[in-house]
Amino acid sequence: MIETVQWSPELGQGAPVVGIVYGFRVRSTGEYRYIGLTTKGLQRRVGEHRKVARDGRKTPFYDWLRKTADDAYEVVVLERVVTSREDLGQAEISWISLYRATGDRLLNLSDGGLGPTGVVWTAEQREAASRRSKGRPGISRPGELNPMWGHAHSDEQKARWAASRKGSNAGPENPNFGKFGSDHPAYGRVLSAETKKRLSEQKQGELNANFGKTASEETRAKMSAVRKGRPMPSSVRNAHTRHHTNKGVFKETCQHCIDDRDNERDSS
Ligand SMILES: [Zn+2]
């Protein structure tokens, strides 16, 4: 909702109104998030702001406006200026500085005043913005601005894409192929117990890619050749003793761990 200001040259104390300073205020908290000035009617200016937001402009204020429901804020007139445009600019500067001082998290980029935005870019900023905008395949159109919003790609199309991607991230094509230890981007990364549990559950039983599969004779021969001469546990029982009992590890999936625990319970 917008506080409606009937636009009339006689607003104020009979003197022609040059313009107004307005603020976007959050209804629930009373906090101001943006202060602006206009020499047009307020309704019209707010309509322009909303259109700019819909068109996807990326500034803190428009990002906020896009994600905030229309009825979550109100636009209020802070001051009507009847003297001059310079005074209008000064009034805006004063209101911005007032609400910054009171701790309202204003999203204004500038400190106010006249001029297109009041922001003066340095040569470096211009250069950086120019670089960012070059070679960009398209503008971002989030949510309902996107032509695909509410639509889904056909299964045939998805299958074509899957086929064209197949193998494109495998083996030498993978950017991390052949990187080990500290060369690997995930080196030293520690997963939380929660994450490890989830990853583990995702690979249990029939969820496992190898569930119910048997390696071919050829594969088994390769695996056997790799292990030749390397001491292996002679049995599952032996492996359990070495890797679980001796290291104080308990594994739900190891029958011997479960047996040991049950025996302990029976004897205590
Ligand atoms: Zn065990």
Boltz pocket constraint, residues with backbone or C-beta under 6 A from the ligand:
constraints:
  - pocket:
      binder: B
      contacts: [[A, 240], [A, 241], [A, 244], [A, 245], [A, 249], [A, 251], [A, 254], [A, 255], [A, 256], [A, 257], [A, 258]]
      max_distance: 6.0
